[in-house]
Amino acid sequence: MIKQLSWDVFFKVLCGTAAVVFLVAIVLRLATATSPDVKLEYLLLSLGVAIVLPYLSELSAFGIKLEIKRRVDDLTGRVAALPDYVLGSEYHVDEDLFLAERAYRASLEKCSDFWPAALGLAGVFVDRCEYDRAVAEYNRVLTLDPENVYAFNNLAAVYIDADPPIRDPDKALEMANRALDLVPSLGSALYYKGEALNRKGSYAAASAHFKGMLSTNALPTQEHWTRYEMAIAGSNLGKGVSKEDLERMLRSAPDNSDARDLIARLADKEQQDRFRPTDVAVIRQFVKKNRAYLEEQASQALAQ
């Protein structure tokens, strides 16, 4: 069997060959030299080269062969992991979470440092409401890529949406701020920061934050959720929630599906508890008025 020439063997052969050639040249120079000083100088130089040069291949600090090999191995692993990652992303879009998880894991088996696959796997766990596993995968992404804005942004959402004990507004605020340090205009991170302030009970800071988002148009794609959280802040500051506020919120929903989601959230008992009790009656009346209308629209759309 012919043994393949590895990077280590190749570099050692190269250094050894250079040492031999250099020593032969030194010997020829010594044979023709007439001055004793020149002979001593070349003798010491040849001795130093003979000792040092073969060991250059062993020095990690020398860096040449090790860095080249690392880069080639890293690129090879990522190329091998990419097809499974793409397949997992397609399954994920189709909401086939079982096959998406299997594909993402296959990608990570081929390259454990391929953080996009770990990010996708975390997203699968979020969709399943397995928030503890999602947090672990997002932390894996941050270990591989310490300035990954997607992981910080999504961790902020997890620490807001998860049930206790994972729900943690302080951590959510920290993660949102870390994301904003990297991308100051990131609309979703701005939203999560404001919601985290609301969850912490810092209503004045949340209200000012959301007003700033609206005035500068620094919004995620769903403006109605920004207005929703701003209404919560205003309610707890004693400003009340009027029918006009709720109608403005509903009009800012991009389409009927988003409008139905908004009504459903306003109808949720846990969400109503985030408002002051004096505003809940107005909210319930608004929900009752619009729910039947939106459901009728949804039925008509399905019939068409």
Sequence and secondary structure as in RCSB ss.txt:
>XXXX:A:sequence
MIKQLSWDVFFKVLCGTAAVVFLVAIVLRLATATSPDVKLEYLLLSLGVAIVLPYLSELSAFGIKLEIKRRVDDL
TGRVAALPDYVLGSEYHVDEDLFLAERAYRASLEKCSDFWPAALGLAGVFVDRCEYDRAVAEYNRVLTLDPENVY
AFNNLAAVYIDADPPIRDPDKALEMANRALDLVPSLGSALYYKGEALNRKGSYAAASAHFKGMLSTNALPTQEHW
TRYEMAIAGSNLGKGVSKEDLERMLRSAPDNSDARDLIARLADKEQQDRFRPTDVAVIRQFVKKNRAYLEEQASQ
ALAQ
>XXXX:A:secstr
      HHHHHHHHHHHHHHHHHHHHHHHHHH   HHHHHHHHHHHHHHHHHGGGGGG GGG HHHHHHHHHHHH
HHHHHHHHHHHHHHHHHHTT HHHHHHHHHHHHHH TT HHHHHHHHHHHHHTT HHHHHHHHHHHHHH TT HH
HHHHHHHHHHHS TTT  HHHHHHHHHHHHHH TT HHHHHHHHHHHHHHT HHHHHHHHHHHHHHT   S HHH
HHHHHHHHHHHTT    HHHHHHHHHTSSSHHHHHHHHHHHH HHHHTTS HHHHHHHHHHHHHHHHHHHHHHHH
HHH 
